[in-house]
């Protein structure tokens, strides 16, 4: 808005700022913006994330972010790609157990460090070369183990579905029946206030299997769940591969 001078003469029209950036914007680049955005996402998710909130963390004007990213959607894609680019990609050895385990552990460890960014990754459709890197790495592991190109795709989708479920559960997005994450086995006995105390109600409702497993459902050990699921997954892939090769299972 233009404001007249004290003598009543019209003020010169304001113009968009050009030239050198403000001192606070010196050194502002895509990586700094991505890092700040990832931090905000890990602290509070993406629902209330705004360009203004990001600019406040960086100490810059919100409009300066648009010099590096066209919009918030492009910025979120950048955060997801940054996460993918930092993943440790295993070199296939041909040993299915070793390679799938290394790939899965690497993804899980990265997700534990940036849980909400990992959840964000699962919501983005990334068709760039970096975005396809996870797919290529997993397919390479399965192909090196002896899977056909077609079967490798099915195997990859099975592995990725397992990792997606793991990330959602461990980031408290996926549903569980546990009152809390607790690795101590004594919790199975000491738990009072969840499914264990509802045994009679469960039996009356005809939910006999839930009643029998109530103490196990009420406790959740993420490490144990991950190892169990990974062993089952790898075992299934190995048996399938042996069958297609005509080997004895």
Residue frames as qw, qx, qy, qz and C-alpha x, y, z in Angstrom:
[[0.000, 0.890, 0.457, 0.000, 0.00, 0.00, 0.00],
 [0.408, 0.391, -0.016, 0.825, 1.28, 3.50, -0.88],
 [0.321, -0.752, -0.430, 0.382, 1.18, 6.20, 1.84],
 [0.275, 0.870, 0.099, 0.397, 1.21, 9.92, 0.93],
 [0.493, 0.144, -0.342, 0.787, 4.03, 12.09, 2.17],
 [0.191, -0.551, -0.516, 0.628, 3.35, 14.65, 4.96],
 [0.046, 0.341, -0.134, -0.929, 3.12, 17.45, 2.37],
 [0.642, 0.438, 0.352, -0.521, 0.30, 15.62, 0.61],
 [0.445, 0.553, -0.564, -0.421, 2.23, 14.59, -2.48],
 [0.976, 0.013, -0.064, -0.207, 1.77, 10.97, -3.52],
 [0.520, -0.562, 0.629, 0.137, 4.44, 8.55, -2.40],
 [0.337, 0.442, -0.734, -0.389, 6.30, 6.54, -4.98],
 [0.916, -0.059, -0.150, -0.368, 4.63, 3.18, -5.62],
 [0.573, -0.498, 0.650, -0.033, 6.14, 0.25, -3.76],
 [0.677, 0.466, -0.512, -0.251, 7.89, -2.37, -5.84],
 [0.978, -0.184, -0.095, 0.038, 8.84, -5.98, -5.20],
 [0.424, -0.777, 0.429, 0.182, 12.19, -6.25, -3.45],
 [0.863, 0.472, -0.115, 0.137, 15.02, -7.04, -5.83],
 [0.207, 0.781, -0.505, 0.305, 18.75, -7.25, -5.73],
 [0.256, 0.303, -0.840, 0.371, 20.67, -8.70, -2.83],
 [0.619, -0.473, -0.610, -0.143, 18.78, -10.95, -0.41],
 [0.460, -0.812, 0.134, -0.335, 18.39, -9.92, 3.20],
 [0.025, 0.609, -0.751, 0.253, 21.25, -10.77, 5.52],
 [0.647, -0.163, 0.640, -0.381, 19.18, -13.53, 7.12],
 [0.880, 0.391, 0.155, -0.221, 18.68, -15.12, 3.70],
 [0.298, 0.720, -0.623, -0.062, 22.37, -15.28, 2.83],
 [0.038, -0.309, 0.944, -0.112, 23.33, -18.94, 2.63],
 [0.693, 0.180, 0.471, -0.516, 19.72, -20.07, 2.32],
 [0.275, 0.317, -0.782, -0.461, 19.59, -23.07, 0.02],
 [0.760, -0.098, -0.447, -0.461, 17.51, -26.14, -0.71],
 [0.610, -0.010, -0.740, 0.283, 19.35, -28.35, 1.78],
 [0.023, 0.051, -0.527, 0.848, 18.84, -25.91, 4.68],
 [0.570, -0.059, -0.050, -0.818, 15.15, -25.65, 3.84],
 [0.767, -0.025, -0.598, -0.231, 14.77, -29.42, 3.54],
 [0.430, 0.036, -0.740, 0.516, 16.54, -29.99, 6.85],
 [0.197, -0.042, 0.386, -0.900, 14.36, -27.45, 8.66],
 [0.683, -0.028, -0.254, -0.684, 11.20, -28.87, 7.10],
 [0.686, 0.000, -0.727, 0.022, 12.15, -32.43, 8.04],
 [0.192, 0.044, -0.676, 0.710, 12.70, -31.31, 11.63],
 [0.432, -0.014, 0.178, -0.884, 9.26, -29.71, 11.80],
 [0.748, 0.011, -0.481, -0.458, 7.63, -32.78, 10.26],
 [0.566, 0.015, -0.779, 0.269, 9.30, -35.12, 12.75],
 [0.007, 0.014, -0.559, 0.829, 8.16, -32.88, 15.60],
 [0.398, 0.295, 0.453, -0.741, 4.55, -32.50, 14.54],
 [0.529, 0.401, 0.739, 0.115, 3.72, -34.22, 11.26],
 [0.218, 0.124, 0.463, 0.850, 2.52, -32.47, 8.12],
 [0.011, -0.706, -0.705, -0.063, -1.08, -31.55, 8.96],
 [0.133, -0.948, -0.204, 0.205, -0.25, -28.09, 10.31],
 [0.585, -0.230, 0.289, 0.722, 2.99, -27.55, 8.42],
 [0.335, 0.911, 0.231, -0.067, 3.08, -24.19, 6.61],
 [0.622, 0.504, -0.045, 0.598, 5.65, -22.28, 4.61],
 [0.176, -0.839, 0.139, -0.496, 5.45, -19.55, 7.26],
 [0.821, -0.547, 0.160, -0.038, 6.33, -22.00, 10.04],
 [0.878, 0.132, 0.081, 0.452, 9.34, -23.17, 8.04],
 [0.339, 0.711, -0.043, 0.614, 10.46, -19.60, 7.38],
 [0.462, -0.818, 0.131, -0.317, 10.25, -18.76, 11.10],
 [0.911, -0.319, 0.150, 0.217, 12.57, -21.64, 11.95],
 [0.727, 0.286, 0.146, 0.608, 15.03, -20.43, 9.33],
 [0.250, -0.664, -0.136, 0.692, 14.63, -16.76, 10.27],
 [0.148, -0.036, 0.516, 0.843, 13.73, -15.69, 6.74],
 [0.499, 0.259, 0.047, -0.825, 10.75, -14.27, 4.90],
 [0.715, 0.185, 0.652, -0.171, 8.30, -16.95, 3.77],
 [0.646, 0.727, 0.006, -0.232, 8.44, -15.72, 0.18],
 [0.041, 0.723, -0.672, -0.156, 12.17, -16.48, 0.03],
 [0.600, -0.101, 0.792, -0.052, 11.35, -20.20, 0.18],
 [0.714, 0.583, 0.346, -0.174, 9.65, -19.93, -3.19],
 [0.245, 0.802, -0.490, -0.238, 12.98, -19.09, -4.80],
 [0.088, -0.399, 0.913, 0.019, 13.94, -22.72, -4.14],
 [0.170, 0.250, 0.953, -0.026, 10.60, -24.59, -4.23],
 [0.152, -0.300, -0.497, -0.800, 7.59, -23.78, -6.38],
 [0.616, -0.461, -0.120, -0.627, 5.13, -24.74, -3.65],
 [0.557, -0.458, 0.581, -0.379, 4.66, -26.77, -0.48],
 [0.964, 0.143, 0.154, -0.165, 3.92, -29.94, -2.43],
 [0.689, 0.593, -0.343, 0.237, 7.27, -29.76, -4.21],
 [0.109, -0.663, 0.585, -0.453, 8.96, -29.14, -0.87],
 [0.799, -0.248, 0.435, -0.333, 7.36, -32.24, 0.67],
 [0.929, 0.362, -0.070, 0.038, 8.52, -34.30, -2.30],
 [0.369, 0.710, -0.478, 0.362, 12.00, -32.94, -1.68],
 [0.461, -0.535, 0.570, -0.421, 11.91, -34.01, 1.97],
 [0.945, 0.018, 0.270, -0.186, 10.84, -37.53, 0.96],
 [0.789, 0.550, -0.204, 0.183, 13.58, -37.74, -1.67],
 [0.014, 0.736, -0.549, 0.396, 16.15, -36.50, 0.86],
 [0.735, -0.341, 0.495, -0.313, 15.13, -39.38, 3.14],
 [0.954, 0.274, 0.117, -0.020, 15.47, -41.91, 0.31],
 [0.531, 0.736, -0.340, 0.247, 18.81, -40.53, -0.80],
 [0.191, -0.669, 0.608, -0.383, 20.24, -41.05, 2.70],
 [0.941, -0.158, 0.182, -0.237, 19.20, -44.71, 2.91],
 [0.270, -0.532, 0.775, 0.207, 22.02, -47.29, 2.95],
 [0.833, 0.357, -0.173, -0.386, 21.63, -49.29, -0.25],
 [0.704, -0.362, 0.603, 0.096, 23.07, -52.81, 0.13],
 [0.327, 0.506, -0.676, -0.425, 25.10, -54.36, -2.65],
 [0.935, -0.007, -0.007, -0.353, 23.38, -57.65, -3.57],
 [0.243, -0.532, 0.811, 0.010, 25.40, -60.70, -2.55],
 [0.542, 0.101, -0.745, -0.376, 23.05, -63.34, -3.93],
 [0.237, -0.180, -0.883, 0.363, 22.19, -64.54, -0.42],
 [0.265, -0.610, -0.488, -0.565, 18.50, -63.72, 0.00],
 [0.587, -0.657, -0.434, 0.190, 18.46, -63.81, 3.81],
 [0.513, -0.301, -0.069, 0.801, 21.48, -61.54, 4.19],
 [0.151, 0.203, 0.325, 0.911, 20.38, -59.04, 1.56],
 [0.331, -0.647, -0.511, -0.459, 16.71, -58.70, 2.53],
 [0.594, -0.623, -0.379, 0.339, 17.68, -58.40, 6.18],
 [0.432, -0.193, 0.018, 0.881, 20.25, -55.68, 5.46],
 [0.023, -0.384, -0.420, -0.822, 17.82, -53.75, 3.25],
 [0.462, -0.672, -0.519, -0.254, 15.02, -53.99, 5.82],
 [0.597, -0.524, -0.302, 0.527, 17.22, -53.10, 8.80],
 [0.328, 0.012, 0.127, 0.936, 18.60, -50.07, 6.96],
 [0.196, -0.514, -0.442, -0.709, 15.13, -48.80, 6.14],
 [0.572, -0.661, -0.485, -0.006, 13.87, -49.39, 9.68],
 [0.561, -0.362, -0.199, 0.717, 16.84, -47.62, 11.27],
 [0.140, 0.183, 0.227, 0.946, 16.38, -44.61, 8.99],
 [0.370, -0.587, -0.505, -0.513, 12.67, -44.54, 9.82],
 [0.608, -0.571, -0.450, 0.318, 13.43, -44.66, 13.55],
 [0.408, -0.186, -0.054, 0.892, 15.62, -41.56, 13.18],
 [0.199, 0.108, -0.139, -0.964, 12.97, -39.64, 11.22],
 [0.247, 0.281, 0.914, -0.160, 9.66, -41.40, 11.92],
 [0.378, 0.690, 0.389, -0.479, 7.25, -38.79, 10.59],
 [0.230, 0.623, -0.494, -0.561, 9.33, -38.20, 7.46],
 [0.095, -0.088, 0.973, 0.189, 9.21, -41.95, 6.85],
 [0.330, 0.525, 0.726, -0.299, 5.41, -41.80, 7.13],
 [0.298, 0.734, -0.071, -0.606, 5.44, -38.87, 4.69],
 [0.000, -0.389, 0.800, 0.457, 7.44, -40.98, 2.23],
 [0.239, 0.218, 0.946, 0.006, 4.66, -43.55, 2.18],
 [0.320, 0.715, 0.489, -0.384, 2.16, -40.91, 1.00],
 [0.155, 0.732, -0.303, -0.590, 4.19, -39.55, -1.93],
 [0.864, 0.401, 0.288, 0.093, 4.26, -40.81, -5.51],
 [0.199, -0.789, 0.413, 0.408, 7.92, -40.33, -6.40],
 [0.871, 0.444, 0.207, 0.047, 8.77, -41.04, -10.02],
 [0.168, 0.890, -0.423, -0.031, 12.22, -39.43, -10.11],
 [0.682, 0.363, -0.614, 0.162, 15.42, -41.44, -10.37],
 [0.013, -0.332, 0.710, -0.621, 16.01, -41.02, -6.64],
 [0.680, -0.093, 0.269, -0.676, 12.44, -42.02, -5.94],
 [0.921, 0.197, -0.239, -0.235, 12.92, -45.25, -7.89],
 [0.224, 0.586, -0.739, 0.245, 16.18, -46.08, -6.12],
 [0.524, -0.233, 0.686, -0.448, 14.49, -48.10, -3.36],
 [0.883, 0.299, 0.151, -0.329, 12.61, -50.13, -5.95],
 [0.641, 0.614, -0.460, 0.013, 15.75, -50.76, -7.97],
 [0.054, -0.530, 0.775, -0.341, 17.74, -51.81, -4.90],
 [0.675, -0.071, 0.598, -0.425, 15.08, -54.26, -3.73],
 [0.866, 0.441, -0.019, -0.236, 14.59, -55.69, -7.22],
 [0.407, 0.664, -0.620, 0.102, 18.35, -56.10, -7.52],
 [0.349, -0.377, 0.775, -0.367, 18.46, -58.11, -4.30],
 [0.795, 0.159, 0.463, -0.358, 15.70, -60.43, -5.48],
 [0.746, 0.610, -0.225, -0.144, 17.10, -60.80, -8.99],
 [0.164, 0.636, -0.735, 0.168, 20.55, -61.65, -7.59],
 [0.509, -0.210, 0.751, -0.366, 18.92, -64.37, -5.47],
 [0.154, 0.017, 0.936, 0.317, 17.38, -65.96, -8.57],
 [0.377, 0.582, 0.571, -0.439, 13.90, -64.45, -8.91],
 [0.391, 0.465, 0.557, 0.566, 12.56, -63.78, -12.40],
 [0.048, 0.173, 0.027, 0.983, 11.84, -60.12, -13.23],
 [0.499, -0.451, -0.413, -0.614, 8.10, -60.73, -12.75],
 [0.730, -0.450, -0.497, 0.132, 8.48, -62.62, -9.47],
 [0.448, -0.015, -0.290, 0.845, 10.97, -60.02, -8.24],
 [0.205, -0.384, -0.127, -0.891, 8.23, -57.38, -8.53],
 [0.709, -0.490, -0.401, -0.311, 5.86, -59.49, -6.42],
 [0.731, -0.235, -0.419, 0.484, 8.63, -60.11, -3.91],
 [0.231, 0.203, -0.139, 0.941, 9.47, -56.41, -3.73],
 [0.417, -0.480, -0.216, -0.741, 5.85, -55.50, -3.07],
 [0.787, -0.432, -0.440, 0.004, 5.70, -58.05, -0.26],
 [0.595, -0.096, -0.321, 0.730, 8.87, -56.67, 1.34],
 [0.029, 0.300, 0.006, 0.954, 7.69, -53.08, 0.95],
 [0.576, -0.533, -0.370, -0.496, 4.27, -53.91, 2.43],
 [0.759, -0.375, -0.427, 0.318, 6.02, -55.37, 5.48],
 [0.424, 0.009, -0.182, 0.887, 8.22, -52.28, 5.86],
 [0.218, -0.455, -0.217, -0.836, 5.23, -49.95, 5.45],
 [0.696, -0.544, -0.416, -0.215, 3.36, -51.79, 8.18],
 [0.696, -0.235, -0.355, 0.578, 6.41, -51.68, 10.43],
 [0.209, 0.206, -0.048, 0.955, 6.86, -47.92, 9.97],
 [0.409, -0.512, -0.288, -0.699, 3.19, -47.19, 10.62],
 [0.761, -0.491, -0.424, 0.021, 3.08, -49.34, 13.75],
 [0.657, -0.206, -0.274, 0.671, 6.32, -48.03, 15.21],
 [0.105, 0.219, 0.017, 0.970, 5.37, -44.41, 14.52],
 [0.143, 0.332, 0.697, -0.619, 2.08, -44.99, 16.38],
 [0.412, 0.212, -0.273, -0.843, 0.04, -44.50, 13.21],
 [0.528, -0.021, -0.784, -0.324, -0.93, -48.12, 12.72],
 [0.721, -0.469, 0.007, -0.510, -3.41, -49.83, 15.07],
 [0.365, 0.194, -0.862, 0.292, -2.24, -52.05, 17.92],
 [0.656, -0.565, -0.430, -0.258, -3.97, -53.57, 20.93],
 [0.632, -0.108, -0.459, 0.615, -1.13, -52.74, 23.29],
 [0.284, -0.906, -0.276, 0.146, -1.40, -50.17, 26.06],
 [0.059, -0.919, 0.343, 0.184, 2.20, -49.14, 25.43],
 [0.723, 0.499, -0.462, 0.121, 5.46, -50.23, 23.85],
 [0.535, -0.650, 0.477, -0.253, 7.03, -52.41, 26.51],
 [0.600, 0.413, -0.683, -0.058, 9.69, -55.06, 25.93],
 [0.175, -0.320, 0.808, -0.463, 9.74, -56.37, 29.52],
 [0.438, -0.152, -0.836, -0.296, 7.98, -59.72, 29.52],
 [0.118, -0.271, -0.756, 0.583, 6.78, -59.10, 33.10],
 [0.291, 0.139, -0.007, -0.946, 4.43, -56.54, 31.63],
 [0.478, -0.108, -0.734, -0.471, 2.39, -59.42, 30.25],
 [0.439, -0.348, -0.791, 0.247, 1.64, -60.48, 33.84],
 [0.192, -0.352, -0.420, 0.814, 1.45, -57.08, 35.50],
 [0.101, -0.176, -0.376, -0.904, -0.72, -55.35, 32.89],
 [0.026, 0.529, 0.774, -0.347, -4.00, -54.18, 34.41],
 [0.179, 0.621, 0.135, -0.751, -6.35, -51.98, 32.45],
 [0.301, 0.382, -0.573, -0.659, -6.37, -53.45, 28.95],
 [0.712, 0.069, -0.544, -0.440, -7.48, -56.67, 27.32],
 [0.331, 0.101, -0.882, 0.320, -6.23, -58.81, 30.21],
 [0.184, 0.112, 0.618, -0.756, -8.85, -57.41, 32.59],
 [0.610, 0.237, -0.056, -0.754, -11.59, -57.94, 30.01],
 [0.047, 0.177, -0.970, -0.160, -11.15, -61.71, 29.74],
 [0.278, 0.349, 0.831, -0.333, -14.64, -62.56, 31.04],
 [0.413, 0.648, 0.110, -0.630, -16.20, -60.00, 28.73],
 [0.258, 0.495, -0.679, -0.477, -14.27, -61.40, 25.77],
 [0.064, 0.007, 0.998, 0.005, -15.30, -64.97, 26.55],
 [0.354, 0.493, 0.622, -0.495, -18.93, -63.92, 26.91],
 [0.423, 0.672, -0.139, -0.591, -18.75, -62.31, 23.49],
 [0.936, 0.268, 0.225, 0.012, -17.41, -65.54, 22.00],
 [0.395, 0.830, -0.376, 0.116, -13.95, -64.05, 21.34],
 [0.916, -0.380, 0.095, 0.088, -12.13, -67.07, 22.74],
 [0.791, 0.285, -0.015, 0.541, -8.96, -66.66, 20.69],
 [0.090, 0.753, -0.131, 0.638, -8.59, -63.01, 21.71],
 [0.671, -0.679, 0.110, -0.275, -9.15, -63.97, 25.35],
 [0.949, -0.159, 0.053, 0.266, -6.44, -66.65, 25.19],
 [0.647, 0.305, 0.031, 0.698, -3.97, -64.24, 23.60],
 [0.154, -0.951, -0.220, -0.154, -4.97, -61.17, 25.64],
 [0.572, -0.718, 0.144, 0.370, -1.69, -60.87, 27.57],
 [0.596, -0.007, 0.443, 0.670, 0.33, -61.05, 24.35],
 [0.217, 0.722, 0.443, 0.486, -1.93, -58.58, 22.56],
 [0.314, -0.931, -0.185, 0.028, -1.64, -56.18, 25.50],
 [0.495, -0.661, 0.316, 0.467, 2.16, -55.96, 25.24],
 [0.684, 0.724, 0.047, 0.079, 4.12, -54.75, 22.24],
 [0.561, -0.542, 0.392, 0.487, 7.85, -55.26, 21.68],
 [0.512, 0.780, -0.131, -0.336, 8.72, -53.56, 18.38],
 [0.026, 0.606, -0.774, -0.181, 12.06, -55.34, 18.01],
 [0.423, -0.010, 0.902, -0.091, 10.53, -58.77, 18.52],
 [0.610, 0.598, 0.397, -0.335, 7.64, -58.01, 16.15],
 [0.366, 0.785, -0.373, -0.333, 10.06, -56.83, 13.47],
 [0.087, -0.447, 0.884, 0.108, 12.34, -59.87, 13.76],
 [0.530, 0.202, 0.797, -0.206, 9.41, -62.30, 13.76],
 [0.589, 0.702, 0.212, -0.340, 7.81, -60.71, 10.70],
 [0.246, 0.753, -0.540, -0.285, 11.11, -60.48, 8.84],
 [0.277, -0.267, 0.922, 0.032, 11.91, -64.15, 9.49],
 [0.587, 0.410, 0.659, -0.231, 8.47, -65.20, 8.25],
 [0.477, 0.802, -0.053, -0.355, 8.81, -63.01, 5.16],
 [0.103, 0.651, -0.718, -0.224, 12.28, -64.24, 4.24],
 [0.421, -0.072, 0.901, -0.076, 11.29, -67.85, 4.90],
 [0.622, 0.562, 0.462, -0.290, 8.33, -67.51, 2.57],
 [0.401, 0.808, -0.306, -0.306, 10.44, -65.95, -0.18],
 [0.109, -0.498, 0.853, 0.113, 13.04, -68.70, 0.14],
 [0.534, 0.161, 0.817, -0.146, 10.42, -71.44, -0.06],
 [0.595, 0.710, 0.195, -0.322, 8.82, -69.83, -3.10],
 [0.237, 0.761, -0.545, -0.260, 12.20, -69.54, -4.83],
 [0.295, -0.278, 0.914, 0.018, 13.01, -73.18, -4.06],
 [0.619, 0.397, 0.630, -0.249, 9.64, -74.25, -5.50],
 [0.531, 0.789, -0.055, -0.305, 10.15, -72.35, -8.75],
 [0.122, 0.663, -0.724, -0.148, 13.58, -73.94, -9.10],
 [0.872, 0.041, -0.425, -0.239, 12.13, -77.39, -8.51],
 [0.241, 0.363, -0.769, 0.468, 14.11, -77.86, -5.31],
 [0.520, -0.438, -0.728, 0.092, 12.87, -79.75, -2.27],
 [0.233, -0.745, 0.044, -0.624, 11.37, -77.38, 0.30]]
